[in-house]
Amino acid sequence: MEHNPYGIAALWAQGDFVTRGVAVLLLIMSVASWCVILMKAWRLMNLKRQARAASHDFWHQRDFAAGLAVLGETKTDNPFRNLAEEGAEAVAHHAHNKSDLHGALNVSDWVTSNLRRAIDDAVQQMQSGLSILASVGSTAPFVGLFGTVWGIYHALVSIGVSGQASIDKVAGPVGEALIMTAFGLAVAIPAVLGYNALARGNKSVLAQLNRFAHDLHAYFITGARVGTVSSPAPTLNVVAGGR
């Protein structure tokens, strides 16, 4: 294959430490943004699957323990199960610790506070990593532009020293420098699109979390007797009212 004197390899070979540093920085930013996009997209798919189980399957079980089993075995990566367990624990804790300061609150306010806290934790987890995409999307074009300006400066200096200003002497170095701007855009565009897509997906999951929390609040406050998270409670279908 014939060597291209105006390609990326020539840009790397002829560039100084600043040009190479900018190229390496853009590569790191691109790898980081794609890793975040892929991991968060996989996580979002799991969240949507969990949301379907919480909105339908959970409320068609015979008791609370069976509903928890439908949501999954662990609450670490399942905000919907965590929400259900936090609500149950809040009811039990309030019933057995009325002498504490929170005993002055009615059970409805206490459950609402705990459910809201669980939702806030879930939102924080869903939004983790998105700041990387936002930073890459907003700064990568300027990093590439800096590489272009630096490359053009050195290209013009070299042309001035050689004293040759023909088109073949100008087009090569300047064109190579402009590649850095293209690199910056190639890094920024996927990061921006990924951020927007993940933000929309998280917003949809958050809406389902809020609906599930509202239903759980109604279930716990309308007479559900929950001693512990693992103990069965009254039939959900009766309380849920035809869900």
C-alpha angles and dihedrals in degrees: 000000000000115000114248109223091198101045136103093274090056090049090054094044095048098037124098127230092281094054092046091045091054091049092050091047091052090049091052091048091050094049091047094050094048091049090052092046094051096043095045092045090054090047091049091053090054091048092053090050090050090048091056090051092049096047097047119006096044094058094048095061123104097238143005095264091054089048091054090050090055091053093056142270099274134039096205095091098020115077091183094059089043089053092052093047093046090053093049092047091049092055093047094045093049092049094052100038106047091139091066123092093261088057086082088066119080116245092252093059092044093051091046091053093050094046091049090050091051091050091050090053091050092050091051091053093047092051095047110115096019090099088065091057091046092050094047093046093051100040107033095078091052092047089053090046090053089053090050094050091047092048094048091049093054091042091055091046090053092048091049092050093049092046092221116122101168118137094254091055094047102039096057102053095037092047091050090052091052089058087075091064089052089051091052092052092046089056097042101047098060090044092053094045091046092050093051093047094048092045091054091048092049090050090055092049091048091054090053091047090054092049091049091049090051091052092046091051091053091047095051096043098046094069108292110155109212116175099171135353092256097047118094121251132201119298111290096213091065094051096039090057104222102331 
